[in-house]
Amino acid sequence: SQQGEEDPQALSIQEGENATMNCSYKTSINNLQWYRQNSGRGLVHLILIRSNEREKHSGRLRVTLDTSKKSSSLLITASRAADTASYFCATSAGAGSYQLTFGKGTKLSVIP
Amino acid sequence: EAQVTQNPRYLITVTGKKLTVTCSQNMNHEYMSWYRQDPGLGLRQIYYSMNVEVTDKGDVPEGYKVSRKEKRNFPLILESPSPNQTSLYFCASRGGFGFYTDTQYFGPGTRLTVL
């Protein structure tokens, strides 16, 4: 079942601007991950944030997690044309947490 | 190089003709899974396997079978494909699970068309 819901569905920005994508989920989670997918290709892991963490950075990526609001945001700073892709959040929940449930994604277009 | 491979990458077939999509990983991962991706529906899990000979249904298992006879391989079988199984399929593997779930690695995808 779909757990994460990304917002917006599509985002178009100019190169150099920051891009912010949001993810909301419904049940308690162990961790939340963000993935990137270039058109028609496999997903690539970007960053993982655990339920006891509030913020995490990796290069130009900043992820926040608010478990009280059941939401996360992914910020890409100083965007580049190469950042054009779809971005998905995935949540790991439950005692076994062996399933990752993906949202429907945000399609980001970075215009040169 | 750590990777998940899938074959074939593209497949056009006809209704009812059995097919198998192979998946192999070289990372000695215990956990493997199959997803399908459809426009507007995102990624939906078909089946997953926590180890050799251990498989379980995901969210959309109808019309699919899997097997896990070896740790590295996790083939997806469509015994009698139908047009509604036209989709983009991804295999994925992961080394750990639990609170500190490891990164999930995805294969390049198999684009299947069933006529």
Interface residues (C-beta under 8 A of the other chain):
Chain A: S1 Q2 N30 N31 Q33 Y35 G40 R41 G42 L43 V44 H45 L48 R50 F88 A90 S92 G96 S97 Y98 Q99 L100 T101 F102 G103 K104 G105
Chain B: V4 Y31 S33 Y35 G40 L41 G42 L43 R44 Q45 Y48 M50 G58 D59 L88 F90 A92 R94 F97 G98 F99 Y100 T101 T103 Q104 Y105 F106 G107 P108 G109 R111
